[in-house]
């Protein structure tokens, strides 16, 4: 009996050592409309540690957005979905310091509101057909008058606005209470208009012209509507325009401009341009002429990789540029291995090539995959002396 009790005590101590250390987290009380008196206040936890200065700390337990899930159905590709959300956080850092502000998914725009705003404006007849009330005729996309053939109407009246995303940023005061400190709104704009010349016919496409100009008009209207909401009358608001790519794109779209609006203001004074862009490597001739040194580095890396295996399928890269300077390069190497030792040797070889071919200020990530799934991951952060390498087992 004594022996079993001793073993049980050891197991208990081991489990305690592996358990999450909640004493390293802060417990605070939210100061929100849902907590108007002390009996209704609920404690939440904010982790003290942040995995990266690229991200904001969040609340525990997690509070999902009121319009959660809409982005998946409204944007063209998973690349656009990911960049729209993470890129919006990068935009937010221009106004809301991650060391001071906490992140929460949008709590002011619900699914019904977002869907109504994404509609076209409707005529009285169209409202009836849609089963909507006149008070619900609040679409931000242009009216389709119904005049002319379907081809002409769809080309001349494209859908500019594809999605609206809200992020909330909160501040903690000296009494350990949090309040809404600012809101960031992302407006995803279509760069390509998809339409049909006849109902249920083939789908055609053309470029959406004046999308940024129309996006700024929509932003001005969105700001007016936000200021009418009780929670948003006084807080600073940032609105950013995102240009999503066509449905077949293998790289995400990018933000093109944003505006910061002071607390209480309902007027947009100026827009800040955003010079961000993704490119596919191997590059086309236009990209080669613009970023020759970067393209040459990638091509030399690719050639050296191909020396290792004669039946190699190729390297695919996604390059992220800010102000025409390469910041991040993510590469995928699909290859067939015939043993774990082969995978390990190849990974070691590729790691050396990463350090050899790419300048220190560039963040590089290489995913090595096979038909069996991921085989290895190599990550070299900007100005990092030693890369992180993981072999999957």
Buried (B, 14 or more C-beta within 10 A) or exposed (E): EEEEEEEEEEEEEEEEEEEEEEEEBEEBBBBBEEBEEEEEBEEBBBBEEEEEEEEBBBBEEEBEBBBEEBBEEBBBBEBBBEBBBEBBBBBBBBBBEBEEBBBBBBBBBBEEBBBBBBBBBBBEEBBEEBEBEEEBBBBBBBEBEEEEEBBEBBBEBBBBBBBBBBBBBBBBEEEEBBEBBBBBBBBBBBBBBBBEBEEEEEEEEEEBEEBBEBBBEBBBEBBEBBBEEEBBEEBBBBBBBBBBBBEEBEBBBBBBBBBBBEEEBBEBEEBEEBEBBBBBBBBEEEBBEEBEEBBEBBBBBBEBBBEEBEEBEEBBBBBBBBEEEBBBBBBBBBBEBEEEEBBBEBBEEBBEBBBEBBEEEBBBBBBBBBEEEEBBBBBBBEEEEEBEBEBBE
